[in-house]
Amino acid sequence: MNVDRSDDLDRTRMRTKRLVGSVPENALYRQIVDFLSPLAWDLGHIAEFEELWLVRNLQAPDAPIALKGVYNPFEYPREIRGELRLPGRDELLAHMDEVRKRALLAIEGVRPDGSERLYESGFLERMVCQHEAQHQETMLQALDIPAGEWGVPGIDVVAGEVGPSGGADAVNDEERIAIPAGPFLMGTDDQSRAYDNERPRHEVYLGDFSIDRFPASVRRWRLFMEDGGYQKRELWSDEGAHWLEQSGASHPQGWVPSDDGGWHVLRFGHETALDEGEPVQHVCYWEAEAFARWAGGRLPLEAEWEKAAAWDPTTGSRREYPWGDEAPTPRHANLDGLHWGPAPIGRYSLGASAYGVEQMLGDVYEWTRSRFEAYPGFTAFPYREYSEVFFGGPYRVLRGASWAIDSLVARNSYRNWDLPQRRQIFAGVRVARDVH
């Protein structure tokens, strides 16, 4: 097996163990909200997914592909997982270790024999790593839901320092970047790690538009609130207004008034001062839509977002990452959950796209106005349940990458999606505008 692929498996697992090691054991079995799993279920599911793809599938490629028992997410949906009897933490972690030993042995002995696509360039190992990384992110989402937000107690996590230390150069957080009309290549043909919904690469023509250089800052969101953004009906779509009435929201998830009349934020059980220079996070699609309208713009199409991130107009080619094809480093973006929160805007000028748009990977996902649909020529691979079963529903696409996701997942073509009312995501907004 390629050493780099083994290193990815090891690094991803070490991060999972560090994450659950910071959580009191009894809290691993608490279901904070019915749309997020107890962390213990995530651990069992991670092991079962790895055993399916790197043990059973490699040993018997013609056997049916199916997750077993309580860790099958379609047989045991999220809303009932809090009622399941799950093993203790030590047993779960020991099982993960045992599965990993068998997986490494199976990988060493693999003989593709006609199923090369699954093994090409380490696809299966990377898929397993990315799957585990995505569960790390949803576990962090559960841990970051503050006490009282959903009428449930929060979980006090030993988070260490929340947010990168030090500031960023002063920037104009309302600056816009013009993106000229023309075609670009959207998506990817990469089969080494990209998910099926990112493929195939295809040409898309877009008219002139502009997009904010930075994601919306806490400062701008505060101005939106002070201008009555949560009360002005004209800013909200009918569906958004219905969500607003039902939720009673008046600020992003986790914000709490401070004694000086400003705002603090609750993160992982700790109250900290809210940095006005960092991107706003924990807002739902409807809030993002209303903010964009208040700012005189709209949410971008996901194609607009990807063109601003990936297209190099000078060379007429696309980039793997906004800054080029070099893999992410801490100089380019705030990823890998290193700082337990977003970094101030302007921190990562080295990560700018060819157009000069910044912080498109790392810090926060960004809501787009696009629904989650298949690209032309889409083929499900290697299983329908990752993408295909979600096409055509109410899901909205989020682009970019959050501070919490592993850098293995972060790329210009990556597509995240969720229901428009969800706020637990580490998601913010970047405003786009038509140019006539």
Steps between C-alpha positions, in 0.01 A plus 500: 500500500614853424651658815319830450164322494585317824603833654161650411320212671716538810471878516123495459459239773725690742281806455186298575655366819611845612152634438312238702771508767399860576139399572368354829403137433135540601468782248592264215157339535296817527303600191504880506252542214309244298679582173849428638614163628641420843877504463520134600289410197737695275794299635327170435390612154853612407632152586216324317552711186872422501436129553250498213731665245852405610436150638184330372503668159869427441468139611178433307454767228186332363317496835209741554604845621304573818569637846401264779288542810434822686768685303300489179381865480199421282365225723576700817435867422640776721184566696509155667874462555486650847291200609748236383708297743858564389832362630718694744774734382788254562316225313421731208859618472637146532267387221620788280860388560417139417324598177800714404739205545285281275460780248875551465549127446224493240647800315846337488352190341268665251489377142261724301411237236270713290385747767782747444282810543452426868871461562636755256727756666385396847136599448361264765743606772439868425123445499524337844719786629264765365198319643661497844596868464141593415380322813761687704341819372144395588622397846646847543168647387323308776756609759467865396123523553481725808298432809148634463515537122270199451371468854773248582821517704819563307820301536805660659795407279867547578553705188827672573542837336193593297596677180846568354713731711596841364311725263501566129580805294214749483294440188187635337250232593252627240735491201359341184678316219368516143486167316468552122252305291615189322527122516697299754550135586297394803549184701774243464584173331723396791430144611766480767304679775217718363147385574267399220290819534808707406525325163516524206678819400280704268492843344272766647443849363432781749418865443674787676468500878688620804571318822628620836872465551436360849224307673264726696659615825352509848516880473275504195260254660475720809406794276239280333351423841512862618320606183214266585607222266314234696184713511475641145257274317611625158841339548359152548353259248169338593676181607763700687234704680325179603828363641562829681159496662532137605856531630479839669860562395642849544874431467734219385523183703719543805495880525426635848469866610798628697492737796641785292211488254692302238513130428687197624485149357465158660737247346538148632367597840722808532389862473746721315507848353369510144758628253330739259763425239432129468245345261154453642410133547208286615240669279246310293417543133203727572711732714772507235242580232354787703845641578599493133181687409567757774852547362357581158588168343408135498648160573730372225421205281735216579639536146580865573667403825710236325603726215618766747694233691635272230530674165822665386407744221865555405572136420145400412519206742363402838681457827465224757504760778442876477875571524606230252574128515715495815331307781363714786738612773437722806630788288216460250191432709356431844420127483541175696327624817826641629353814658142411598357795308530730199792736442467875433441597140815613326712239680558281192593723208728220376187292445336747259356375172617618159231769514615613846210352699617389845419240766292284270639189669519484877321696773137459388294326236298741289136458407413519131159545343537170310309185583692174520475337158709270281738638242437407136634150444501410871560135589463375858827355633571293695156504669175690438443597862777757518350747250231372269229441760519867603465655154181688424401567860494818709875493562709808423863484400775639721840559346848537638621338821468582867773538762385163639544282191815308420711642219457167315143609427568866415510570123330730251271229366376370839122530547337496841123516545241527773143607569449878484390529863817345644722730712732250666726500191812714516351708221495865406427701187676679216291750304479506119344763274383522142702732280316664211 
